[in-house]
Amino acid sequence: MELKTHREIDPALSGELLQLEEGYAKVELRTTESMRADAEGLVHGGFCFCAADFAAMAAVNDPHVVLAGSESKFLAPVRVGEIVLFEAEVIARDGNRCTVRVVGDVEQTHVYEGTMHAVILKSHVLSL
């Protein structure tokens, strides 16, 4: 399946798309020193959210999809050097609105779970 959205996103910041199916995406975020938030090696949660968002948008996979809202839970810290796997699944569709469940894991530890609310627009958001 071909990715139709977020085609120019930087995988070093937002994660690399590993798997794409109808209504499903898997993204791998390899955390790096540039994501470090403190001396102990904590990764800033914004990078994890970014990868979760990318996974959700890929699961919807429409060129005009945008994030309209989200609920996120950061369940455990992520350390520099860890790899976070995000899996996103479309759980509901209502016209041009989609709800996507996203979970993120470092090995066997859940570090993130969230619900993304996406809207598919008629044209690119910047052309409206």
C-alpha positions as CSV (number, residue, x, y, z in Angstrom):
1,M,0.0,0.0,0.0
2,E,1.3,3.5,-0.8
3,L,1.5,6.3,1.7
4,K,-0.7,9.2,0.5
5,T,-0.2,11.7,3.3
6,H,2.8,13.3,5.1
7,R,5.1,12.1,2.4
8,E,7.8,14.6,3.1
9,I,7.9,14.1,6.9
10,D,11.3,13.7,8.4
11,P,11.6,10.2,9.8
12,A,14.5,11.2,12.1
13,L,12.0,13.4,14.0
14,S,8.6,11.7,13.4
15,G,9.5,8.1,13.0
16,E,9.8,5.7,10.1
17,L,6.8,4.0,8.6
18,L,7.3,0.3,8.9
19,Q,3.9,-1.1,7.9
20,L,0.9,0.3,6.2
21,E,-2.5,-1.4,5.6
22,E,-6.0,-0.2,5.2
23,G,-6.8,1.5,8.5
24,Y,-3.5,0.5,10.1
25,A,0.0,1.8,10.4
26,K,3.1,1.0,12.4
27,V,5.8,3.6,12.9
28,E,9.2,3.2,14.6
29,L,10.8,6.1,16.4
30,R,14.5,5.8,17.1
31,T,15.2,8.2,19.9
32,T,18.4,10.3,19.6
33,E,20.5,12.8,21.5
34,S,18.7,15.7,19.8
35,M,15.4,14.5,21.6
36,R,17.0,14.7,25.0
37,A,15.2,16.9,27.5
38,D,17.5,16.6,30.5
39,A,20.9,15.4,31.8
40,E,19.4,12.0,32.7
41,G,18.4,11.2,29.1
42,L,14.7,11.7,29.2
43,V,13.2,12.1,25.7
44,H,10.8,15.0,25.4
45,G,7.2,13.8,25.1
46,G,6.6,16.0,22.1
47,F,8.7,13.6,19.9
48,C,6.6,10.7,21.0
49,F,3.4,12.6,20.3
50,C,4.7,13.6,16.9
51,A,5.3,9.9,16.0
52,A,1.9,8.9,17.3
53,D,0.3,11.6,15.2
54,F,2.2,10.5,12.1
55,A,1.1,6.9,12.7
56,A,-2.5,8.0,13.1
57,M,-2.4,10.1,9.9
58,A,-0.8,7.2,8.0
59,A,-3.5,4.8,9.2
60,V,-6.2,7.2,7.7
61,N,-3.9,7.7,4.7
62,D,-5.7,10.4,2.8
63,P,-3.7,13.3,1.2
64,H,-6.0,15.9,3.0
65,V,-6.2,14.4,6.5
66,V,-5.5,16.7,9.5
67,L,-5.5,16.2,13.2
68,A,-8.5,17.9,14.8
69,G,-8.0,16.8,18.4
70,S,-6.5,14.1,20.6
71,E,-6.4,12.6,24.1
72,S,-3.0,11.3,25.1
73,K,-1.5,9.4,28.0
74,F,2.2,9.1,28.6
75,L,2.5,5.9,30.6
76,A,6.2,5.6,31.1
77,P,9.3,7.6,30.4
78,V,11.3,7.1,27.2
79,R,15.1,7.3,27.3
80,V,17.5,8.5,24.6
81,G,18.5,5.5,22.6
82,E,15.3,3.5,23.0
83,I,13.1,2.5,20.1
84,V,9.4,3.2,20.3
85,L,7.0,1.3,18.1
86,F,3.7,3.0,17.5
87,E,0.7,1.2,16.2
88,A,-2.3,3.1,14.9
89,E,-5.7,1.7,14.0
90,V,-8.8,3.5,12.7
91,I,-11.5,2.4,15.1
92,A,-14.4,4.6,13.8
93,R,-15.3,6.5,10.6
94,D,-18.2,8.9,10.3
95,G,-18.2,10.7,6.9
96,N,-15.0,12.7,6.8
97,R,-14.2,12.1,10.5
98,C,-12.0,9.3,11.8
99,T,-11.1,8.2,15.2
100,V,-7.7,6.4,15.5
101,R,-6.4,4.5,18.5
102,V,-2.6,4.7,18.9
103,V,-0.3,2.7,21.3
104,G,3.4,3.1,21.7
105,D,5.7,0.5,23.2
106,V,9.4,0.2,24.1
107,E,9.9,-3.5,24.1
108,Q,7.2,-4.9,26.4
109,T,6.5,-1.6,28.1
110,H,3.5,0.6,27.1
111,V,4.8,4.1,27.1
112,Y,2.0,5.9,25.2
113,E,-1.7,5.5,24.4
114,G,-4.0,7.9,22.7
115,T,-7.0,8.6,20.6
116,M,-6.6,10.9,17.6
117,H,-9.5,12.6,16.0
118,A,-8.8,13.2,12.3
119,V,-10.8,15.1,9.6
120,I,-10.4,14.5,5.9
121,L,-10.8,17.9,4.1
122,K,-11.8,18.4,0.5
123,S,-8.4,20.1,-0.3
124,H,-5.1,20.8,1.4
125,V,-5.5,22.6,4.7
126,L,-3.3,25.4,3.5
127,S,-5.3,26.0,0.4
128,L,-8.6,26.6,2.3
